Amino acid sequence: MPLEIDGKVYLNTNESAKYVGISRQTLNKKGLRKYQLGIARDVYYLRDDLDQLRKLHPVKPDEA
């Protein structure tokens, strides 16, 4: 279940991977900032950051 703190939405790793449409392993390779709540081991991602991965963007010639 997503967390909402100060008007910002955070998704755990499984939710984030599903939201973006990639595997957990690929998500971890994207270099996104990770968040934790207190001393819990759960990792969260800011939905605004995930939205950047979902946007249409040009492909560099070496990535095609």
N, C-alpha and C positions, 0 to 999 in steps of 0.2 A: 504494500500500500504506500503510495507516495507520501512524503512528508512536506508540509508547508510551514515554513518558518519565515516570518517577516515578509510575507507576500511572495516568497520565492519557493518554487516547487523542486524537490529533490527526489530522484528515483534510485532505488537500490540497483545493484549490478544486473540482476536478472531483468528487472523492469526496463532498465536503460537499454540493454541489448535488444530486447523485444521492440522497444519504442523506435530504435534506429533501424532495426532489421538486420542486425549483424550478430555474430557469435560473441560470447563473453570474452574469448581470447582475442578476437579482433578489436573489441572495445578497449581492452587493456593496452593495446598497441597504439591507440590513437593519441595518447599523450594528454588526455583531458585531465583537468584538475579533479582530484578526489576529495571527498569530505567524509568526516566521521562525526557522530553525535556522541559526545561524552567519551566514555572509555569503551563503548561498544566496538566490536570488531567489524560490524557492518560498514560497507563502503557505499557512498551515495554520489550521484552525479547531478549537477545543476541542470534542470531541463532546458534552460536557455542555451547552455553549452551544447547539449545534445541536438537542439534545433539547428545549430550551425552545421552539423554533420548531415542533416536531412535536406539542406538547401541545395539547389542546383548550382553547380560551379564549373568553370572551365577546366578542362583536363590539360595538364602540361604534356608536351609532345613525348616525353620519355615515360609517361604513365599510360599511354594508349595501347 
